Amino acid sequence: MMNSLGMKLGTVALIAALTMTGCGNYGGQKTDTANTTKPENTVTDSGKPAITIKASHGDPESSPRHKGLAQFAKTVDEKSQGRIKVTIYPNGQLSNGNNQTMIEQLQTGTLQMATVSNLVFSNFEKKFGALSLPFLFNDRQKAYNAVDGPVGTELLSTLEAKGIQGVGYWEGGFRQITNSKKAIATPEDLQGLKIRVPEITMYQSLYKKLGATATPMAFGELFSAMEQKVVDGQENPLVTIDSAKFQEVQKHVTIWDYSWDALIVGFNKKFWDGLDDESKKIITDAVKEAGTYERGLVAQGDKDLIDKLAKDGMTVTQLSDQQKQAFRAKVADVYKEVESEYIAELIDKLVEAAK
């Protein structure tokens, strides 16, 4: 981490360069967090207003999310002929690592742009939790088809009343389970294990049905909780497991693709409404283009990280479709239980889109 708290991150070009060279700077400095809800009024040589975007996310610079944002920044810079500039703040620098705070900053205009998991967004609009229903998507292409289609657009539209303009979906990845005690290949293997879960009711119910003790806990507390044996395990996408170095305190990982994380790409609504149509199109197209790139990195990362985690000493258990079905049957009732939260009609649309 750089020492000067007054220093801003460099230009987007520098950020992209650091990313490509594998810079391990996972900290960085905070910058001015003044509330900015409208594009700046500086006029460029073209006579069009210059636009500055503060974009934040909670992952390190080595992550697919950061690389996707670097690609987005490069694309809007090129397509706007330098008129639209993006400064990226990784690791939740402006929100003390708290993703919920990051969304609140997006609402107030402290940030113009953020990419945050649908699970965190479900604290602001519960319907987003439906995207992570257990075994909803058999593969990531079905997940893409759902969020890139009408049901995904419908979900994004619910954010406008919250002061956020949802522009697209990137990918967090399929969630896998780790623990320090034994390999998990059947529902019975989860009996009695203490598993940290996100602070969301659906996950608590799901793991209870599987015989585990579900322990809601903030992510920032998780590593030490596993190290001190407060919990036996946790579940997260492989990229999160690796970047958080959970293999240092966990022995087993099971690849079961039981729940999929979407990343919502959102903008402050007042900022967005203040943009001209040309700028909106440049940004929207760049979000889609960078999203394709980011999704590719996540998919490739899932393949590479299985080998990496094994080399790091973890025992990897990959479930067959038949083995997954045993877990699916155990948690099928969860869909009915969350109908009041996620709306039965929405769940039906997602199930149909996932076929």
Secondary structure, DSSP 8 states (H G I E B T S, - for coil): --S-TT-----HHHHHHHHHTT---------------S----B-TTSSB-EEEEEE-SS-TTSHHHHHHHHHHHHHHHHTTTSEEEEEE-TTGGGTT-HHHHHHHHHHTS-SEEEEEHHHHTTTSGGGGGGG-TT--SSHHHHHHHHTSHHHHHHHHTTGGGTEEEEEEEEEEEEEEEESS----SGGGGTT-EEEE-S-HHHHHHHHHTT-EEEE--GGGHHHHHHTTSSSEEEEEHHHHHHTTGGGT--EEEEEEEEEEEEEEEEEHHHHHTS-HHHHHHHHHHHHHHHHHHHHHHHHHHHHHHHHHHHTT-EEEE--HHHHHHHHHHHTTHHHHTHHHH-HHHHHHHHHHT-
